[in-house]
Amino acid sequence: MEFKYFKKIKDYNYGDLIAETEYWLILLAPDQRNLGTCVVALKRLEGDLAELKEEEWLEFSKIVKKLEYALKCAFNSTMFNWGCLMNSSYLKDLPDPHVHWHMIPRYKERVEFAGLIFEDPCFGSSTMKAKGGIRKVAEDVRIKVIKEIKDNLEI
């Protein structure tokens, strides 16, 4: 992986690596308000969604199906929100966006995992209405979440 790209992934703190495909990285996001929230980041420097190559789109569509299936199996997710939000890149004087997707599993019922309770208090509406900031979990819990996803992810 080229150095500049690797540095950008680290600087943006997309999360911990779960899996890698030819064109994308799948990472467990730092914010786990919704258990299993992931980031799917393009493995090359590109700041414009419209500039994705056909093969990148095709592979991304396969990741969507496989990742959603894995989260349904692992944590009984009800449905999913996907967003390609690069807004914060434009707060800089010299914007430096990078194509990536946020995958937020949604839960109608509360979930208990690794001794913790996860609830989706704004189920049925946008997670942007959620209050309370981000939810970080301990490293041992993150490792368990990643293992559970990997065990159900056919990539």
The 8 nearest C-alpha neighbors of each residue, nearest first, counted from 0:
[[1, 2, 5, 4, 42, 43, 3, 6],
 [0, 2, 4, 3, 5, 43, 6, 42],
 [1, 3, 5, 4, 6, 0, 7, 8],
 [4, 2, 6, 5, 1, 7, 44, 0],
 [3, 5, 7, 6, 2, 1, 44, 8],
 [4, 6, 2, 8, 7, 3, 1, 9],
 [7, 5, 9, 3, 4, 8, 10, 2],
 [6, 8, 10, 4, 9, 5, 11, 3],
 [7, 9, 5, 11, 6, 10, 12, 13],
 [8, 10, 12, 6, 7, 11, 5, 13],
 [11, 9, 7, 12, 8, 6, 13, 5],
 [10, 12, 8, 9, 13, 7, 6, 14],
 [13, 11, 9, 14, 10, 8, 29, 28],
 [12, 14, 11, 28, 8, 38, 26, 29],
 [15, 13, 28, 27, 29, 12, 26, 16],
 [16, 14, 26, 27, 17, 28, 13, 29],
 [15, 17, 26, 18, 25, 27, 14, 24],
 [16, 18, 26, 25, 145, 15, 27, 149],
 [19, 17, 25, 16, 24, 20, 26, 154],
 [18, 20, 24, 23, 25, 21, 17, 16],
 [21, 19, 23, 22, 24, 18, 154, 58],
 [20, 22, 23, 19, 42, 58, 24, 55],
 [23, 21, 42, 20, 41, 55, 24, 58],
 [24, 22, 41, 42, 20, 40, 19, 21],
 [23, 25, 19, 40, 39, 18, 26, 20],
 [26, 24, 39, 18, 17, 38, 19, 16],
 [27, 25, 16, 15, 17, 38, 14, 37],
 [26, 28, 37, 15, 14, 36, 38, 16],
 [27, 29, 14, 37, 30, 36, 13, 38],
 [28, 30, 14, 135, 31, 27, 13, 12],
 [31, 29, 134, 133, 28, 135, 32, 36],
 [30, 32, 33, 34, 134, 36, 135, 29],
 [33, 31, 134, 30, 34, 133, 117, 119],
 [32, 34, 31, 36, 104, 35, 119, 103],
 [33, 35, 31, 36, 32, 117, 104, 74],
 [34, 36, 37, 33, 31, 104, 144, 27],
 [35, 37, 103, 28, 34, 102, 33, 31],
 [38, 36, 27, 28, 102, 26, 101, 35],
 [37, 39, 101, 26, 100, 28, 25, 102],
 [38, 40, 25, 100, 99, 24, 26, 23],
 [41, 39, 99, 24, 23, 38, 42, 100],
 [40, 42, 23, 43, 98, 99, 22, 24],
 [43, 41, 23, 22, 40, 24, 44, 4],
 [44, 42, 41, 45, 4, 22, 1, 0],
 [43, 45, 4, 97, 46, 42, 41, 98],
 [46, 44, 97, 47, 98, 43, 50, 96],
 [45, 47, 97, 96, 98, 48, 44, 95],
 [48, 46, 49, 50, 45, 98, 51, 97],
 [47, 49, 50, 51, 98, 46, 45, 83],
 [50, 48, 47, 51, 52, 46, 45, 98],
 [51, 49, 48, 47, 52, 45, 46, 53],
 [52, 50, 49, 48, 55, 53, 56, 47],
 [53, 51, 55, 54, 50, 56, 49, 57],
 [52, 54, 56, 55, 57, 51, 58, 50],
 [53, 55, 57, 56, 52, 58, 51, 22],
 [56, 54, 52, 58, 53, 57, 59, 22],
 [57, 55, 59, 53, 54, 58, 60, 52],
 [58, 56, 54, 60, 59, 55, 53, 61],
 [57, 59, 61, 55, 60, 56, 54, 62],
 [58, 60, 62, 56, 61, 57, 55, 63],
 [61, 59, 63, 57, 62, 58, 56, 64],
 [62, 60, 58, 64, 59, 63, 65, 57],
 [61, 63, 59, 65, 60, 64, 66, 58],
 [64, 62, 60, 66, 61, 65, 67, 59],
 [65, 63, 61, 67, 62, 66, 68, 60],
 [66, 64, 62, 68, 67, 63, 69, 152],
 [67, 65, 69, 63, 68, 64, 62, 70],
 [66, 68, 70, 64, 69, 65, 63, 71],
 [67, 69, 65, 71, 66, 70, 64, 72],
 [68, 70, 151, 152, 66, 72, 67, 71],
 [71, 69, 73, 67, 72, 68, 74, 76],
 [72, 70, 75, 76, 68, 69, 73, 74],
 [71, 73, 69, 70, 75, 74, 68, 151],
 [74, 72, 70, 71, 147, 69, 148, 75],
 [73, 75, 76, 70, 71, 72, 110, 34],
 [76, 74, 71, 72, 73, 77, 70, 106],
 [77, 75, 71, 106, 74, 78, 105, 104],
 [76, 78, 106, 105, 107, 75, 71, 79],
 [79, 77, 105, 76, 104, 106, 80, 67],
 [80, 78, 104, 105, 103, 81, 102, 77],
 [79, 81, 103, 102, 104, 82, 78, 105],
 [82, 80, 102, 101, 103, 79, 100, 83],
 [83, 81, 101, 100, 84, 80, 102, 103],
 [82, 84, 100, 99, 101, 85, 81, 98],
 [85, 83, 86, 82, 100, 101, 99, 87],
 [84, 86, 87, 88, 96, 83, 97, 98],
 [87, 85, 88, 84, 89, 90, 96, 83],
 [86, 88, 89, 90, 85, 91, 84, 96],
 [89, 87, 96, 94, 86, 90, 95, 85],
 [88, 90, 94, 91, 87, 86, 95, 96],
 [89, 91, 87, 88, 92, 94, 86, 93],
 [92, 90, 94, 89, 93, 88, 87, 95],
 [91, 93, 94, 90, 89, 88, 95, 87],
 [92, 94, 91, 95, 89, 90, 88, 96],
 [95, 93, 89, 88, 91, 92, 96, 90],
 [94, 96, 88, 93, 97, 46, 89, 91],
 [97, 95, 46, 88, 85, 94, 98, 89],
 [96, 98, 46, 45, 99, 44, 95, 85],
 [99, 97, 46, 41, 45, 48, 40, 47],
 [98, 100, 40, 39, 41, 83, 97, 38],
 [99, 101, 83, 39, 82, 38, 40, 102],
 [100, 102, 38, 82, 81, 37, 103, 83],
 [103, 101, 81, 37, 36, 80, 38, 100],
 [102, 104, 36, 80, 79, 101, 105, 81],
 [105, 103, 79, 76, 36, 78, 33, 80],
 [106, 104, 78, 79, 77, 76, 103, 122],
 [107, 105, 77, 76, 108, 119, 122, 109],
 [106, 108, 122, 77, 105, 109, 119, 76],
 [109, 107, 106, 110, 118, 119, 77, 76],
 [108, 110, 118, 117, 106, 111, 107, 119],
 [111, 109, 117, 116, 112, 108, 118, 74],
 [110, 112, 116, 115, 117, 114, 109, 113],
 [111, 113, 115, 114, 110, 116, 117, 74],
 [114, 112, 115, 140, 111, 143, 144, 116],
 [113, 115, 112, 111, 116, 140, 117, 110],
 [116, 114, 112, 111, 113, 117, 110, 140],
 [115, 117, 111, 110, 112, 118, 109, 114],
 [118, 116, 110, 109, 111, 34, 115, 33],
 [119, 117, 109, 120, 110, 116, 108, 33],
 [118, 120, 122, 121, 106, 33, 105, 117],
 [121, 119, 122, 118, 129, 107, 106, 126],
 [120, 122, 119, 124, 123, 129, 126, 128],
 [123, 121, 119, 124, 120, 107, 106, 105],
 [122, 124, 121, 125, 107, 105, 126, 120],
 [125, 123, 122, 121, 126, 128, 127, 129],
 [124, 126, 127, 128, 121, 123, 122, 129],
 [125, 127, 128, 129, 121, 124, 122, 103],
 [126, 128, 125, 129, 130, 124, 121, 132],
 [127, 129, 126, 125, 130, 121, 124, 120],
 [130, 128, 126, 127, 121, 131, 120, 125],
 [129, 131, 132, 128, 127, 126, 133, 120],
 [130, 132, 133, 129, 134, 32, 128, 120],
 [133, 131, 130, 134, 129, 32, 30, 135],
 [132, 134, 30, 32, 135, 131, 31, 29],
 [135, 133, 32, 30, 31, 136, 132, 29],
 [134, 136, 30, 31, 29, 133, 137, 32],
 [135, 137, 140, 141, 134, 138, 31, 30],
 [136, 138, 140, 139, 141, 135, 142, 134],
 [137, 139, 141, 140, 142, 136, 143, 135],
 [138, 140, 142, 141, 137, 143, 136, 144],
 [139, 141, 143, 142, 137, 138, 144, 136],
 [142, 140, 138, 144, 143, 139, 145, 137],
 [141, 143, 139, 145, 140, 144, 146, 138],
 [144, 142, 140, 146, 141, 145, 147, 139],
 [145, 143, 141, 147, 146, 142, 140, 148],
 [146, 144, 148, 142, 143, 147, 17, 149],
 [147, 145, 149, 143, 148, 144, 150, 142],
 [146, 148, 144, 150, 145, 149, 73, 143],
 [147, 149, 145, 151, 150, 146, 69, 152],
 [150, 148, 152, 146, 151, 147, 145, 17],
 [149, 151, 147, 148, 152, 146, 69, 153],
 [152, 150, 69, 149, 148, 153, 73, 72],
 [153, 151, 149, 69, 154, 150, 148, 65],
 [152, 154, 151, 65, 149, 69, 150, 66],
 [153, 152, 18, 20, 65, 19, 62, 149]]
